[in-house]
Amino acid sequence: MTASAHDSTGATLSYEQAGVNYDLIDPLKVAAQRAAAATAGHLTAHGFTEVKASRGESAYVVDVGPFYLASIVECLGSKALVADEMHALTGKSYYAGIAQDTIAMAVNDLITVGATPLVVQAYWAAGGSDWFGDAQRAQALVAGWKAACDTCGVAWGGGETPALAGIVESGRIDLAASCTGIISPKSRLSVGDELAEGDVIVLLSSSGIHANGLSLARKLLERLPEGYLTEVAPGLNYGEALLAPTTLYSPVTEALAKAGVSMHYCANITGHGWRKLLRHPSTLTYRIHTVPAVPPVLSFIQKHAHHDDREAYSTLNMGAGFALFVKAEDAARTVEISKALGVDAVIAGVVEAGPKQVVIEPINVTFGNDDLQLR
């Protein structure tokens, strides 16, 4: 039984109680990947081949000869519900930020393989045509979408705006984005081929919850008598904190490439939290000696959901939105370049020989191979 706002037992509010069970979702992902892999041969009819190592990564890569093409599709999830509920409370529109969140979900995945984002496509599926009749909201979505494209230097190619009454709930919208990018020169490809003992892990800071864990964050309202208006920090309420737009990391990865920094591997820290550091199939130990500051909203969620550090770091980004695995001699420069672009960064750890695990020393938490099964 899920605890309510009046629960005094201090029971843990799990992600599964919030309606998300990765133990059920991940096996489907694995089955889909295996079926998809069997279709790769169709590329040969066009004279192309897949980059097999990109299977199971955050973006799919095709070798088209002089360069690689990468592609990804991602949905926003339930963050738009928070924007709708906060609009009802404050009268403000939050859809410019929601647009950035949606694009970030796709772009931040695409860049993990070393790609430069080229084209974004929009999928805006509303519960009825009336959704598009709210000019303030619709215009904020358009303006925010374009602004995020400008930040990433990506063209907005087009999209689809279906009205899906009976599929999407009335008054709601389901947002998604696809993104295509180019990896040129080919040496920019980052699928972990060069990941090795001695590499340094640089963590780029998050702006907050980003767009993962919102089901849990919304479920937590049952424990907050003031709901979204509950203060999480002086002058900042829970709803506003949740709606901080997701950081767009492509300006950082583009700047690093131009500076000659070779990214041996990258991980977008989204669902599964810091377990995402285990994404590459190599048998290596990722030892973390420094963790970034945790945004107030994530500390708030951890406290009120009664999560220990293991649960929190396996679910939320806890202040780290993106991980870069670079040569030791490039670590300081990576941090410098990121900070110059307004994205805080820390040299967080090192890659070691050993069993496949993430050892987060400051909080005494270890995630092993069995804690992440995405392939």
C-alpha positions as CSV (number, residue, x, y, z in Angstrom):
1,M,0.0,0.0,0.0
2,T,1.4,3.4,-1.0
3,A,2.0,5.9,1.7
4,S,0.0,9.1,1.8
5,A,0.8,12.6,2.9
6,H,-0.3,11.6,6.3
7,D,1.8,8.5,6.5
8,S,4.0,8.6,9.6
9,T,5.7,5.2,9.0
10,G,8.5,6.6,6.9
11,A,7.9,4.0,4.3
12,T,10.1,4.1,1.2
13,L,8.3,5.3,-1.9
14,S,9.7,3.1,-4.7
15,Y,9.8,3.9,-8.4
16,E,7.7,0.7,-8.9
17,Q,5.0,2.2,-6.7
18,A,5.0,5.2,-9.0
19,G,4.2,3.0,-11.9
20,V,7.6,2.3,-13.4
21,N,9.1,-1.2,-13.1
22,Y,12.3,-1.6,-15.1
23,D,12.3,-5.3,-14.4
24,L,9.3,-5.5,-16.7
25,I,10.4,-2.9,-19.2
26,D,14.0,-3.9,-19.7
27,P,13.3,-7.5,-21.0
28,L,11.2,-6.0,-23.7
29,K,14.0,-3.7,-24.7
30,V,16.4,-6.6,-24.9
31,A,14.0,-8.6,-27.0
32,A,13.4,-5.7,-29.3
33,Q,17.2,-5.1,-29.7
34,R,17.7,-8.8,-30.7
35,A,14.9,-8.6,-33.3
36,A,16.2,-5.3,-34.6
37,A,19.7,-6.7,-34.9
38,A,18.4,-9.3,-37.3
39,T,17.3,-6.5,-39.7
40,A,20.8,-5.0,-40.1
41,G,21.5,-7.0,-43.3
42,H,19.0,-4.8,-45.1
43,L,21.5,-2.0,-45.2
44,T,23.8,-4.0,-47.5
45,A,21.3,-3.7,-50.3
46,H,22.0,0.0,-50.2
47,G,25.8,-0.4,-49.9
48,F,25.9,0.6,-46.2
49,T,26.6,-1.3,-43.0
50,E,25.8,-0.8,-39.4
51,V,28.3,0.0,-36.7
52,K,27.6,-3.2,-34.7
53,A,29.0,-1.7,-31.5
54,S,26.3,0.9,-31.5
55,R,23.6,-1.8,-30.8
56,G,22.6,-1.3,-27.2
57,E,24.0,2.2,-27.1
58,S,22.0,5.4,-26.8
59,A,22.0,6.0,-30.6
60,Y,22.3,3.8,-33.6
61,V,25.1,4.4,-36.1
62,V,25.3,3.5,-39.8
63,D,28.5,3.6,-41.9
64,V,27.7,5.4,-45.2
65,G,31.2,5.6,-46.5
66,P,32.9,8.9,-45.9
67,F,31.2,9.5,-42.6
68,Y,28.8,7.9,-40.1
69,L,25.1,8.7,-39.6
70,A,23.5,8.4,-36.1
71,S,19.9,8.5,-35.2
72,I,17.7,8.4,-32.1
73,V,14.0,8.8,-31.1
74,E,13.0,9.7,-27.5
75,C,9.9,10.8,-25.7
76,L,9.5,13.3,-22.9
77,G,7.5,11.1,-20.5
78,S,5.3,12.6,-17.9
79,K,7.0,16.0,-17.2
80,A,4.3,17.8,-19.2
81,L,1.8,16.8,-16.6
82,V,3.7,18.8,-14.0
83,A,3.7,21.8,-16.4
84,D,-0.1,21.5,-16.8
85,E,-0.7,21.2,-13.0
86,M,1.6,24.1,-12.3
87,H,-0.2,26.2,-14.9
88,A,-3.5,25.6,-13.0
89,L,-1.8,26.8,-9.8
90,T,0.1,29.8,-11.1
91,G,-1.3,30.7,-14.5
92,K,2.1,30.5,-16.0
93,S,3.1,28.6,-19.1
94,Y,6.0,26.3,-18.8
95,Y,6.0,24.8,-22.3
96,A,9.1,26.6,-23.5
97,G,11.1,24.6,-21.0
98,I,9.1,21.4,-21.7
99,A,10.1,21.8,-25.4
100,Q,13.8,22.0,-24.4
101,D,13.3,18.9,-22.2
102,T,12.0,17.0,-25.2
103,I,14.8,17.9,-27.5
104,A,17.3,17.2,-24.8
105,M,16.1,13.7,-24.4
106,A,17.0,13.0,-28.0
107,V,20.0,15.2,-28.5
108,N,21.7,14.2,-25.3
109,D,21.4,10.5,-26.4
110,L,22.6,11.2,-29.9
111,I,25.8,12.9,-28.8
112,T,27.0,9.9,-26.7
113,V,28.2,8.2,-29.9
114,G,30.2,11.3,-31.0
115,A,27.6,12.7,-33.4
116,T,27.0,16.3,-34.3
117,P,23.2,16.8,-34.3
118,L,21.9,17.8,-37.7
119,V,18.1,17.5,-37.8
120,V,15.3,17.3,-35.2
121,Q,11.8,16.1,-35.9
122,A,8.8,16.8,-33.6
123,Y,6.0,14.5,-32.5
124,W,3.3,16.3,-30.6
125,A,0.3,14.0,-30.0
126,A,-2.6,15.7,-28.2
127,G,-5.7,14.3,-26.7
128,G,-7.8,16.4,-29.0
129,S,-7.7,19.4,-31.3
130,D,-8.6,21.8,-28.5
131,W,-5.1,21.4,-27.0
132,F,-3.7,23.4,-30.0
133,G,-6.3,26.1,-29.5
134,D,-4.6,27.5,-26.4
135,A,-2.4,30.1,-28.1
136,Q,-0.2,30.9,-25.2
137,R,0.7,27.3,-24.6
138,A,1.1,26.4,-28.2
139,Q,3.3,29.4,-29.0
140,A,5.5,28.7,-25.9
141,L,6.0,25.1,-27.2
142,V,7.0,26.4,-30.7
143,A,9.3,29.1,-29.3
144,G,11.0,26.8,-26.8
145,W,11.5,24.1,-29.5
146,K,13.2,26.6,-31.8
147,A,15.3,28.1,-29.0
148,A,16.6,24.6,-28.1
149,C,17.3,23.9,-31.8
150,D,19.3,27.1,-31.9
151,T,21.3,26.2,-28.8
152,C,22.2,22.9,-30.4
153,G,22.8,24.3,-33.8
154,V,20.3,21.8,-35.3
155,A,17.7,22.2,-38.0
156,W,14.1,21.6,-37.2
157,G,13.0,19.6,-40.1
158,G,9.3,19.1,-39.4
159,G,7.0,16.9,-37.4
160,E,3.6,15.4,-36.7
161,T,0.8,16.9,-34.7
162,P,-2.0,14.2,-34.4
163,A,-5.1,14.7,-32.3
164,L,-5.5,11.2,-30.6
165,A,-8.8,11.4,-28.6
166,G,-9.2,8.1,-26.8
167,I,-5.5,7.3,-26.9
168,V,-4.1,10.4,-25.3
169,E,-6.1,11.8,-22.4
170,S,-8.2,14.9,-23.1
171,G,-6.3,18.1,-22.3
172,R,-2.9,16.4,-22.4
173,I,-0.1,16.0,-24.9
174,D,2.5,13.3,-25.5
175,L,5.8,14.8,-26.8
176,A,8.7,13.1,-28.5
177,A,11.6,14.0,-30.8
178,S,13.8,12.2,-33.2
179,C,17.3,13.4,-34.1
180,T,19.7,12.5,-36.9
181,G,23.4,13.4,-36.7
182,I,26.7,13.0,-38.5
183,I,29.9,11.7,-37.2
184,S,32.6,13.3,-39.3
185,P,35.5,12.8,-39.3
186,K,34.9,9.1,-38.5
187,S,37.5,9.3,-35.7
188,R,34.9,11.1,-33.6
189,L,32.9,7.8,-33.3
190,S,32.5,7.1,-29.5
191,V,31.2,3.6,-28.8
192,G,33.7,2.5,-26.3
193,D,36.3,0.9,-28.6
194,E,39.1,2.8,-26.8
195,L,37.6,2.7,-23.3
196,A,40.4,1.4,-21.1
197,E,42.0,1.3,-17.7
198,G,43.4,4.7,-16.7
199,D,40.7,6.7,-18.4
200,V,39.2,9.5,-16.3
201,I,35.5,10.0,-15.7
202,V,34.3,13.6,-16.0
203,L,30.7,14.2,-14.8
204,L,28.8,17.2,-16.3
205,S,26.3,18.7,-13.8
206,S,22.5,18.4,-14.2
207,S,20.0,21.3,-13.8
208,G,17.8,19.2,-11.6
209,I,15.6,16.2,-12.2
210,H,15.8,16.7,-16.0
211,A,13.0,14.5,-17.5
212,N,13.6,11.2,-15.7
213,G,12.0,10.2,-12.4
214,L,8.9,12.4,-12.9
215,S,6.6,9.5,-12.2
216,L,8.2,9.2,-8.8
217,A,8.3,12.9,-8.3
218,R,4.6,13.2,-9.0
219,K,3.7,10.3,-6.8
220,L,5.5,12.0,-4.0
221,L,2.8,14.7,-4.0
222,E,0.7,12.4,-1.8
223,R,3.2,13.1,1.0
224,L,3.3,16.9,0.6
225,P,0.3,18.7,2.1
226,E,1.2,21.8,0.1
227,G,1.8,19.8,-3.1
228,Y,3.7,21.5,-5.8
229,L,3.9,24.7,-3.8
230,T,6.0,23.1,-1.1
231,E,9.2,24.9,-0.6
232,V,12.4,23.0,-1.5
233,A,14.8,25.9,-1.1
234,P,14.3,29.6,-0.2
235,G,12.1,31.1,-2.9
236,L,11.8,27.9,-4.9
237,N,8.8,25.6,-4.8
238,Y,8.7,21.9,-5.7
239,G,6.8,22.5,-9.0
240,E,9.2,25.2,-10.3
241,A,12.2,23.1,-9.3
242,L,10.9,20.0,-11.1
243,L,10.3,22.2,-14.2
244,A,13.9,23.4,-14.6
245,P,14.7,22.6,-18.2
246,T,17.1,19.7,-19.0
247,T,20.6,20.8,-19.8
248,L,21.6,20.5,-23.4
249,Y,25.0,19.0,-23.6
250,S,25.8,19.1,-27.3
251,P,27.5,22.5,-27.1
252,V,30.0,20.9,-24.7
253,T,30.7,17.8,-26.8
254,E,31.1,20.0,-30.0
255,A,33.5,22.3,-28.2
256,L,35.5,19.3,-26.9
257,A,35.7,17.8,-30.4
258,K,36.9,21.1,-31.8
259,A,39.5,21.3,-29.1
260,G,40.8,17.8,-30.0
261,V,39.6,16.1,-26.9
262,S,38.9,12.4,-27.7
263,M,35.9,11.0,-25.9
264,H,36.5,7.3,-25.4
265,Y,32.9,6.8,-24.2
266,C,29.9,8.8,-23.1
267,A,26.8,8.1,-21.1
268,N,23.6,10.2,-20.8
269,I,22.6,9.7,-17.1
270,T,18.8,9.4,-17.4
271,G,16.6,6.4,-16.4
272,H,18.5,4.0,-14.1
273,G,20.5,6.8,-12.6
274,W,24.2,6.2,-12.0
275,R,23.8,2.6,-13.1
276,K,24.1,4.1,-16.6
277,L,27.9,4.3,-16.0
278,L,27.8,0.5,-16.5
279,R,26.3,0.8,-20.0
280,H,29.4,-0.3,-22.0
281,P,29.8,-4.1,-22.1
282,S,33.5,-4.0,-21.2
283,T,34.5,-5.7,-17.9
284,L,35.9,-2.7,-16.1
285,T,35.6,-1.0,-12.7
286,Y,34.5,2.6,-12.6
287,R,35.7,4.1,-9.3
288,I,34.1,7.4,-8.3
289,H,36.0,9.5,-5.8
290,T,34.1,12.8,-6.1
291,V,30.4,13.3,-6.6
292,P,28.9,16.6,-7.8
293,A,26.6,18.7,-5.6
294,V,23.0,17.3,-5.5
295,P,20.4,19.8,-6.7
296,P,17.9,20.8,-3.9
297,V,15.0,19.2,-5.6
298,L,16.7,15.8,-5.8
299,S,17.8,16.0,-2.1
300,F,14.1,16.8,-1.4
301,I,12.8,13.8,-3.3
302,Q,15.3,11.5,-1.6
303,K,14.4,12.8,1.8
304,H,10.6,12.6,1.4
305,A,10.6,9.3,-0.5
306,H,12.8,7.9,2.2
307,H,15.4,6.6,-0.2
308,D,18.8,5.6,1.0
309,D,21.8,6.6,-1.3
310,R,21.7,3.3,-3.2
311,E,18.1,3.8,-4.2
312,A,18.5,7.5,-5.0
313,Y,21.6,7.0,-7.1
314,S,20.0,4.0,-9.0
315,T,16.9,6.1,-9.9
316,L,17.8,9.8,-10.2
317,N,20.8,11.7,-11.8
318,M,21.7,13.1,-8.4
319,G,23.5,16.1,-9.9
320,A,25.3,14.3,-12.8
321,G,23.5,14.6,-16.1
322,F,26.2,13.3,-18.5
323,A,29.4,11.3,-18.2
324,L,32.5,11.6,-20.3
325,F,35.3,9.0,-20.3
326,V,38.5,10.7,-21.5
327,K,42.2,10.2,-21.4
328,A,43.8,11.3,-18.1
329,E,45.7,14.1,-19.8
330,D,42.4,15.6,-21.2
331,A,40.5,15.6,-18.0
332,A,41.3,19.0,-16.7
333,R,40.8,20.6,-20.1
334,T,37.4,18.8,-20.4
335,V,36.3,20.4,-17.2
336,E,37.6,23.8,-18.2
337,I,35.8,23.7,-21.6
338,S,32.5,22.6,-20.0
339,K,32.6,25.3,-17.4
340,A,33.4,28.0,-20.0
341,L,30.1,27.0,-21.6
342,G,28.2,27.4,-18.4
343,V,28.0,23.7,-17.5
344,D,29.7,22.8,-14.3
345,A,31.8,19.7,-14.3
346,V,34.0,17.6,-12.0
347,I,36.7,15.1,-12.4
348,A,34.8,12.3,-10.6
349,G,36.7,9.1,-11.0
350,V,38.9,6.7,-12.9
351,V,38.5,3.5,-15.0
352,E,40.3,0.5,-13.5
353,A,40.9,-3.1,-14.3
354,G,38.5,-5.3,-12.4
355,P,35.0,-6.7,-12.3
356,K,32.2,-4.7,-14.0
357,Q,31.0,-2.4,-11.3
358,V,30.6,1.3,-10.3
359,V,32.1,2.0,-6.9
360,I,30.9,5.3,-5.6
361,E,33.3,5.8,-2.6
362,P,31.9,9.0,-1.0
363,I,28.5,7.4,-0.4
364,N,29.7,3.8,0.0
365,V,27.5,2.4,-2.8
366,T,28.5,-0.2,-5.4
367,F,26.5,-1.2,-8.5
368,G,27.5,-4.4,-10.2
369,N,26.9,-6.0,-13.6
370,D,23.5,-7.4,-12.5
371,D,22.2,-3.9,-11.7
372,L,21.9,-2.9,-15.3
373,Q,20.7,-5.2,-18.0
374,L,20.1,-3.3,-21.3
375,R,21.5,-5.7,-23.8
